[in-house]
Amino acid sequence: MRTKRMSLRTEESYCRAIAGFFAWAGWKSPDSLTTDDPLVSDYLTHLAVDRKVSASTQNGAFNAILFMYRHVLKKEMGRVDAKRAKTSQHVPEWLTRDELRSLFSVLEGEWNLIARLGYGTGMRLMELLRLRVKDCDFGNGCILIRDAKGSKDRIVPMPNTLVVPLANQIAHAEKIHAQDLAGGFGEVWLPDSLAAKYPNAAKNFKWQYVFPSREICSDPRDGRRRRHHLFETGFQTALRKAGMKAGIKKRVHPHCLRHSFATHYLENSGNLMLLKDLLGHKSVETTQIYTHCISARNAISPADVL
């Protein structure tokens, strides 16, 4: 997986899925698996019928096993005839403007800026946390999102109200970076082969994360001590607690900020195709669900005109 430059999260996900498959199969030897072995179909059916996993979890297990067959065992997997997990279409959960004001008023520090940036740009959670200094283009008033979902780059406008707070956060990150350099650290993880191609880039400030972690930690791949970005669990917990403190009865999570951005953008007569690009959706059908939300909210109930 590393020779194919797959992400650490994919590594962990595939390893868990393959271990789950072999545990269910009684730790059968991988060499004994054949192209027409019914074990794969039976296991995927077990996930859907017995464990009642989601369609995405079942697909993830299938992709992991397929990867093992093709790239590890050097075999082609036979026809898979498994019962498919039910695919469900969930309605987006978004916050009103008053709820967002209440939420932002109780969030503090970096969590406040991350939440406002998530609502102001529609960025996904990991896109927010992985934001690097060089991708904040103050001159052109935009933010570059690198290697997002589907390995695609995109550009979103930088909210005018967040220009000063974002600049202050970058100045704060620069102080932390200077302290790290003085302590013999200051190196950041670089994607793909950039570290080998530009050996000094890892300590260059422009490559540092805008939201650095509070501690230097070891990289799980090579053991090198680096300062990573803030971890997603910290923001998720802070957002959930802030929602409770603000008295919001809805489930408050990072993705609802993205849903709120999309819904309010369309309410302000935004263009659907442009919204698709801003959100990084592959298909406009995915983006159209937000138009359904607005239509349902504005629909007049027959009870109100009886």
N, C-alpha and C positions, 0 to 999 in steps of 0.2 A: 504493500500500500504506500509505503514511503517513497519507493522508486517512481511511483505514479503521482507523487506529490498530493496525495489525498490528505484531507485535514485530520487533525488529532481527534476531533469529535467523530468523524467517520470511522477512524480506526477503532475507537472505543465502542461505537455502536455495532460495527461489524463483528468485533471480537465477542461482545456480549451475545449477539444473535447466534453466532456459530457455536459458542459454548452451550447456549440454551438448547440448540438442536442436538448436539452430541449427548448432553445430559439426558434429554428425553429419549434418545435412541439407545441408552444404556452404554454410552461410551464405545460405540462400535468403531472399529478401526477405519480411518478415512480411506485407506488403500482398498478396503473391501467394497466401497461404494461404487456402483456401476451406473452407466448412463440411464438405464431403465429401472433403477432402484425406486420402489414405491415409497420409501421412507420420507422423501422430501414432500411428496403430495400429502402423505398422512400427517406429517408434522404441521404443515401449513393449514390443513383442515382442523387439526387439534387446536391451533391458535385461534381460529375463527369460531369453532363450535364450542369447545370446552372452556377455553380461557376468555373467549369473547373480546379479543383485542380489536383495536380500530383497524381500518383499512390501511392506514399509513404504517402501523406497526407490522402488519402482515407483509406489506410490500418491502419494508426494510429488512425483514428476515429473509425474504426471497432473494433480494439483491445481494445480501451477505453470502448466502449459500451459493448463489450463482457465481459470485466472485471467487469463492473458494474452489469451485469446480474448475473454472476456466483458468485461473491464474496460479493456483496452488497445486491442484491435482492434475492439471493439464488434460481435463476431460470435458466433453460437452455434456451438459445436463439434458436428460431426456425430457419428454413431454410432461408437464406438470398439470395434473388434473385434481385440483383442490377446490374445496368450497371457499368462496371469497368472503372476506369480512365485509359487513355492510358499510357502504360509504354514506356518510351523513353530511348534510349542508347546514352549517350553523349560522345563525343570524348574528351579525357583528354586535358587539356590546360597546356602546360609546357613551361619553359623558356630556352633559349639557355645559354651556359656558359658565353658568353659576357654579356648577359642581367643580369645574376645572379651576376656577378662581379660589374656591374653598380649599381644594387640594394643594394648589401651589402655595397658599398662605401658610400651611402647616409644614411643608417640606423645607428642609434646611440644607445649606451648604451645596456640595456638588450634586446631591440627589435632586435638589430643586432645579438646577440648571439642566441636568439630564432630562428631567421630566418635561420641562418647558421646550427643550430642543426636540424631544420626541413628538410632542404635540405640534410644534411649529414647523416641522419638516416631514413628518410621517415616517421617519427612519425606524427600522426594526431595532430591537434591543441590542443585539450584538453589533449592529452597524454603529450605534451610538457609542458603545464602549470601546470599539476598535478604532475610533476616529483618531487620525494622526494629525500632528501640527501642520504638516505641509498640505493637507487636504482642506484646510480652512482658508479659502480665498477671500480675504477681506476687500481686496481691490475690486474684484468683480461681484462681490456680494453673493457668493455661492459656496456650497460645500460639495466636495467630490467624495462619492461613496465608492470605495474600491472593492473589487472582488466580492460583491454581494451575492445574494441567493442566485444560483444558476451561473456563478462565476462571471457576473456582469457588472460593469461599472455604470454609474449614472450620476447626474448632477441635480441637486435640489437648491432652491434659493435659501440664503441665510436670512432669517427673520431680523428685521431692523432693530426690534426691541432687545435682541440677544447679542448684538454686535459687541457692546461694551462688556457685559458679563462673560462672553466667550473669550474676549481678549484678556480679561483679568484672569480667567482660568488658565489660559496658555502661559501668562506671566508666572502664575503660581507653579505650573508644571516645569517651567524653565528653572526656577529656584531649586526645585527638588532634583532636577537633572544635574545642576551645578554641584549640589551636595553629593550626589552619587558619584560624579566624576572625581571629586576630591577624595572620596572614600575608596577609589579603585574600581568603581562599578560604572554605571551609566550606559550599559549596553542594552539594546532592545531587540526583541525577536524580529527578524526580517523574513518576508515571504519568499518561497521558492529558492532560486539560486542567487538572490541579490547579495546575501551575506558573503558568498564566495567571489562574486563579481566586483563588489565594492566593499572591501574589508573594513574600511573606516566608517561606513555609513551607519553601522549599528550604534555608534556613539554620537552621531550627528543629531542635534536637537530637532531638526525638522522631521525626523522619523519617529520621534517619541510620541507616546499616546497623550491625547489631550486630558484624559482622566486616568492618571497613573494610580496604581494600587498603593496602599499605605505601607506595604512591606516588600522587600526584595525576596523573591522566592526562586526555587529551583525549577528549571524547565523539565517536564516529565520525559522528554525525548532524549536530550543530551546531558541533562544534569547541570547545565550552566546556570549561574546565579544572575537573574535579571529582574528588572522591575516591569511587571506586566501591567495590564489595564485593570480597572476595578472589576470585581467579579459580579456576575449577573445576579447571584443570589442576594447580595447586599442591596441592590437596587429594588429587586422584587419585594424583599421584606420591608424596606423603607416605604415603598409605595403602598403596600397593603396596610401598614400601620397608619400611614397618613390618611388613607381613605376612611379608616375607622374613626380616626380622630376628627376628621372633617364631617363626620356624620353621613357619609355617602353609603346608601344601602346597596349599591351595586358592587359587583366584584371588581375591584380596582387592580389592574395588572398592566405591565408595560405595553402590551399590544392594544389595549383599549385606547391608549393615547394615539396610536396610529389610526385606529378606527375613527376616533374623534376628529383627527386632522382631515381625513377623507370626507367624512359626512359634512363637516362645516365648510370645507372647500367647495363642495357641490351646492350647499345652501347659499353660498355667496356667488352663485352663477359661474362657478369654475367649469372649465372644459373637461369632459370625460376622458378624451384621448390624452390630454396633457396630464391628468391625474394618473392615468395608467403608467405613464413614463416616470412620474414623480415617485410613485409607489414601487416601481420596478416589477410590475406584473407582466407576465409573459403574454396573457390574453386579456382582451378588454372584457370578456365575459366575467372574469374574476372581479374586475373593478365595478361592473354594473350592479353588484349586490348593494352598493351604497345608494344607488338611485332608488332601489326598491325600498330601502329604509326611509328615505325622505318621502317617497310617495305614500307609504303606509302611515307615516306620522301626520301628513297633511290631509289624508283622506277624511271625509266627513261621515260620521256614523249616522245611520238612519234614525237612531234613537234621539239624536240631537235636533232633528227636523220633523219629528213626529207631531 
